[in-house]
């Protein structure tokens, strides 16, 4: 146009370009702030994919849809991390090896984690004591689903269930899918907490695991609850998370050296 003094229409005809394409100016909003926030969430919650990142952004007031979040998420080279984070080998060698066992109790309806009892060993009496504390605050379930661990098939557990009219439903040996909800929860516990922290002592392990349990109940989006946190889902269903329990609980144990 400058060299030959041609009009825009004539030039577009020669180069076979639409005038609307030539005159188009992008109206895209500046994504700098959103990108920084996505990177911050992904850095602190390394096991969150773009869907959970989008849920966290919506809670903070961002109006962007999941497609824009996904595009920025991928542009920054972010991805869901399943692998265990690398730890300092010298620190691992200095640390005394102790087994940490965790008794996990989950409400089968609201998916709330009602308790994580941490110890180096767990017996039937420990399970009974934990259940007594839970039922004293929230009431009695109709059924408790458990695996065939020695602490669950113990005489103490059997007597407690009989005296309180609670049915014990044991999974079939070698069939973890019978207790799919608690097994899924244990996977999240191991991936996001047990494998992500050094535990300097048993008390330190209890403190960090309890902090994660509260985060899981109050903040972490749950896919099966339409991306609500378990406590929020309970409130929307008319239940009070601190005082109500559904008819079915699931219990299991998880461990880490």
C-alpha positions in Angstrom: 0.0 0.0 0.0 2.8 2.5 0.8 5.0 1.5 -2.1 2.4 1.6 -4.9 -0.2 3.8 -3.3 -2.8 1.1 -3.6 -6.0 1.1 -1.5 -6.6 -1.4 1.2 -9.3 -3.1 -0.9 -7.0 -3.5 -3.9 -4.1 -4.8 -1.8 -6.3 -7.4 0.0 -7.5 -8.6 -3.4 -3.9 -9.1 -4.6 -2.7 -10.9 -1.5 -6.0 -12.8 -1.1 -6.6 -11.6 2.4 -9.9 -10.6 4.0 -10.1 -7.0 5.1 -11.7 -8.0 8.4 -8.8 -10.3 9.1 -6.3 -7.5 8.4 -8.2 -5.0 10.6 -8.8 -7.4 13.5 -7.2 -6.3 16.8 -7.1 -8.8 19.7 -9.5 -8.1 22.6 -7.9 -10.6 24.9 -7.5 -9.5 28.5 -4.1 -9.4 30.2 -3.5 -12.8 31.7 -0.4 -11.9 33.7 -2.0 -11.9 37.1 -4.0 -15.0 36.4 -1.0 -16.9 35.2 1.0 -15.9 38.3 -1.8 -17.2 40.6 -2.1 -20.4 38.6 1.7 -21.0 39.1 1.4 -20.2 42.8 -1.3 -22.8 43.3 0.4 -25.4 41.2 3.7 -24.8 43.1 2.1 -25.3 46.6 -0.3 -28.1 45.5 1.8 -30.2 43.2 -0.9 -32.9 42.9 -3.6 -30.6 41.7 -4.5 -30.7 38.0 -6.0 -27.8 36.1 -9.5 -28.7 37.2 -8.8 -28.3 40.9 -6.7 -25.2 40.2 -9.8 -23.8 38.4 -12.0 -24.6 41.5 -9.5 -22.8 43.8 -9.5 -19.8 41.5 -13.3 -19.6 41.4 -13.4 -19.6 45.2 -11.1 -16.6 45.2 -13.4 -14.7 42.9 -11.7 -15.3 39.5 -14.4 -15.4 36.7 -12.3 -17.2 34.0 -13.7 -20.5 32.8 -11.8 -23.8 32.9 -10.8 -23.7 29.2 -8.8 -20.5 29.7 -7.3 -21.9 32.9 -6.3 -25.0 31.0 -4.8 -23.0 28.2 -2.6 -21.0 30.5 -1.8 -24.1 32.6 -0.5 -25.9 29.6 1.3 -22.8 28.2 3.3 -22.5 31.4 4.3 -26.2 31.1 2.5 -27.2 34.2 1.3 -30.8 34.7 -0.2 -33.0 37.4 2.7 -34.6 39.3 2.1 -38.2 40.4 5.7 -39.1 41.3 7.0 -38.9 44.9 9.1 -35.7 45.4 12.9 -36.2 45.6 14.3 -36.0 49.1 17.8 -35.2 50.3 19.7 -38.5 50.6 22.0 -37.4 53.4 18.9 -36.4 55.5 17.3 -39.7 54.8 20.4 -41.6 56.0 20.6 -39.6 59.2 17.0 -40.2 60.0 16.2 -43.1 62.3 13.7 -45.4 60.5 10.4 -45.8 62.4 7.1 -47.2 61.1 4.2 -44.7 61.3 0.8 -46.3 61.1 -2.4 -44.2 60.6 -5.9 -45.4 61.3 -8.2 -43.5 58.9 -12.0 -43.2 59.4 -14.1 -41.7 56.6 -17.9 -41.0 56.4 -19.1 -42.9 53.3 -21.7 -40.3 52.4 -20.1 -36.9 53.0 -16.6 -38.2 52.5 -15.4 -36.3 55.6 -12.3 -37.8 57.3 -13.6 -38.1 60.9 -10.2 -39.1 62.4 -6.6 -40.1 61.6 -5.1 -41.9 64.6 -1.3 -41.9 64.3 0.9 -44.4 66.2 3.7 -46.8 65.7 1.4 -49.7 66.2 -2.4 -50.1 66.3 -4.5 -52.7 68.1 -8.1 -53.4 68.4 -8.3 -51.4 71.6 -6.9 -48.3 69.8 -9.6 -48.7 67.1 -12.3 -48.9 69.7 -11.0 -45.9 71.5 -11.0 -43.8 68.3 -14.6 -44.9 67.4 -15.8 -44.2 70.9 -14.5 -40.6 70.6 -16.1 -40.2 67.2 -19.5 -41.6 68.1 -19.6 -39.7 71.3 -19.5 -36.5 69.3 -21.4 -37.4 66.2 -23.7 -40.4 66.9 -23.7 -44.1 65.9 -23.4 -45.4 62.4 -25.4 -48.4 61.2 -22.5 -50.1 59.4 -18.7 -49.9 59.5 -16.8 -51.2 56.5 -13.3 -52.5 57.1 -10.6 -54.7 55.7 -9.4 -57.9 57.4 -6.5 -56.3 59.4 -5.8 -57.9 62.8 -7.0 -54.7 64.6 -10.4 -54.9 62.9 -11.1 -58.6 63.5 -10.0 -58.4 67.1 -12.2 -59.4 70.0 -12.2 -55.9 71.3 -13.7 -54.6 68.0 -16.2 -57.4 67.8 -17.4 -56.8 71.4 -17.7 -53.1 70.8 -19.8 -53.6 67.6 -22.1 -56.1 69.4 -22.7 -53.9 72.4 -23.5 -50.9 70.3 -25.5 -52.7 67.5 -23.1 -51.7 64.8 -22.7 -54.0 61.8 -19.1 -54.8 60.8 -18.9 -55.3 57.0 -15.5 -56.8 56.1 -14.1 -56.7 52.6 -13.2 -59.9 50.8 -9.5 -60.8 51.1 -7.5 -59.3 48.2 -10.4 -57.2 47.0 -9.6 -53.5 47.9 -12.4 -52.3 45.6 -14.9 -53.5 48.2 -13.8 -50.5 50.3 -13.1 -48.2 47.3 -13.8 -44.9 49.1 -11.4 -45.4 52.0 -8.7 -46.9 49.7 -9.0 -43.8 47.5 -8.7 -41.6 50.6 -5.6 -43.5 51.8 -4.0 -42.9 48.3 -4.6 -39.1 48.7 -3.2 -39.2 52.3 -0.1 -41.0 51.2 0.5 -38.9 48.0 -0.3 -35.4 49.5 0.9 -35.8 53.1 2.9 -38.9 54.0 5.2 -38.8 51.0 5.4 -35.0 51.0 6.8 -34.5 54.5 9.7 -35.5 56.8 8.4 -36.5 60.2 10.9 -35.5 62.8 9.0 -37.3 65.6 5.7 -39.0 66.3 4.3 -35.8 67.7 5.5 -34.0 64.5 3.7 -36.6 62.4 0.5 -36.2 64.3 0.6 -32.4 64.0 1.2 -32.5 60.2 -1.3 -35.2 59.5 -4.0 -33.5 61.5 -3.4 -30.2 59.7 -3.8 -32.1 56.4 -7.0 -33.7 57.6 -8.5 -30.3 58.4 -7.5 -29.0 55.0 -9.0 -32.1 53.3 -12.3 -31.6 55.1 -12.6 -27.8 54.8 -10.8 -26.8 51.6 -9.8 -29.5 49.2 -12.2 -29.9 46.3 -13.6 -33.4 45.9 -14.5 -34.7 42.5 -17.3 -36.9 43.7 -19.0 -34.0 45.5 -19.2 -31.7 42.5 -15.9 -30.1 43.5 -17.1 -29.1 47.0 -15.1 -29.8 50.1 -16.6 -32.6 52.3 -17.6 -30.2 55.1 -19.2 -27.8 52.7 -21.1 -30.7 51.1 -22.4 -31.8 54.5 -23.7 -28.3 55.2 -25.5 -28.1 51.9 -27.1 -31.4 52.6 -28.5 -30.0 55.9 -26.0 -31.8 58.1 -23.8 -30.3 60.7 -20.3 -31.7 60.1 -19.3 -31.4 63.8 -22.3 -33.4 65.1 -23.7 -35.7 62.5 -22.6 -39.0 61.0 -24.2 -40.9 58.2 -25.2 -44.6 58.3 -22.0 -45.9 57.0 -18.3 -45.4 57.9 -15.2 -46.9 56.3 -12.0 -47.6 58.3 -8.6 -48.7 57.2 -4.9 -48.3 58.0 -2.0 -46.7 56.1 1.7 -46.8 56.9 5.0 -45.2 56.1 8.6 -45.8 57.1 
